[in-house]
Amino acid sequence: MRTSKHKATILRLMIKHGRVTGANCLHISNANHYLGELFKEGILDAETMHVKGRANFKEWWIKDTPEAREKTRQYLEPCKKENIQNPNTIKSK
């Protein structure tokens, strides 16, 4: 699973606010792309909203299944990168 800062940010927004739309993620360029990827991974569910006289839009939320919760946890875990040191550095004693 490829992790993404934008996907993690969207999931944090959903945990905080419940249902979100692509417009709620204004600081993320092309948020609907990331929402679609999370939907394909089985993390999100969506419902198309029809408002008379306005454009249709989708509301997205995190599915209430154990698999979706586990995948969400994987995205929200802090990045555990090992400290890589340059082997050419000389340690002073």
C-alpha positions in Angstrom: 0.0 0.0 0.0 1.4 3.4 -1.0 1.1 5.9 1.7 0.5 9.5 1.0 0.5 12.6 3.1 -2.6 13.8 1.3 -4.5 10.6 2.0 -3.5 10.7 5.7 -4.7 14.3 5.8 -8.0 13.4 4.3 -8.5 10.6 6.8 -7.7 12.9 9.7 -10.3 15.4 8.3 -12.9 12.5 8.2 -12.1 11.5 11.8 -12.5 15.0 12.9 -15.6 16.0 10.9 -17.3 12.8 9.9 -18.4 13.1 6.3 -16.4 15.3 3.9 -16.6 16.4 0.3 -13.8 17.3 -2.1 -14.5 21.0 -1.4 -13.8 20.4 2.3 -10.2 19.5 1.4 -9.4 22.9 -0.3 -5.8 22.9 0.7 -5.2 19.5 -1.2 -4.9 19.9 -4.9 -7.1 17.4 -6.8 -8.6 16.0 -3.5 -11.2 13.9 -5.5 -8.3 11.9 -7.0 -7.1 10.8 -3.5 -10.7 10.2 -2.3 -11.2 7.9 -5.3 -8.0 6.0 -4.5 -9.1 5.5 -0.9 -12.5 4.3 -2.1 -10.8 1.7 -4.4 -8.7 0.5 -1.5 -12.0 -0.2 0.4 -11.4 2.4 3.1 -14.1 4.9 2.1 -17.8 4.8 1.2 -19.6 7.5 -0.8 -23.1 8.8 -1.5 -24.0 11.2 -4.3 -26.0 14.1 -3.1 -28.6 15.8 -5.4 -29.4 19.4 -4.5 -32.0 21.1 -6.7 -30.6 24.0 -8.7 -27.0 23.1 -7.8 -24.3 20.6 -9.0 -24.3 17.1 -7.7 -21.5 16.2 -5.3 -20.3 13.2 -3.3 -20.1 12.9 0.5 -17.3 10.5 1.6 -16.8 8.8 4.9 -14.7 6.0 6.4 -16.5 2.6 6.3 -17.4 1.0 9.6 -15.6 -2.3 9.0 -12.6 -3.9 10.7 -10.6 -4.0 7.4 -11.2 -0.3 6.7 -10.2 0.6 10.3 -7.0 -1.3 10.0 -6.1 0.3 6.7 -6.9 3.7 8.2 -4.5 3.0 11.1 -1.8 2.1 8.7 -2.1 5.4 7.0 -2.2 7.3 10.2 0.8 5.6 11.9 3.8 7.9 12.1 6.4 7.3 9.5 9.1 5.0 11.0 12.2 5.7 9.0 15.5 4.4 10.3 18.2 6.9 11.0 20.6 6.4 8.1 24.1 7.6 8.7 26.8 8.3 6.2 29.4 5.5 6.5 32.2 7.8 5.4 31.9 10.1 8.5 34.5 9.7 11.1 33.4 9.5 14.7 35.6 11.4 17.1 36.5 9.8 20.4 
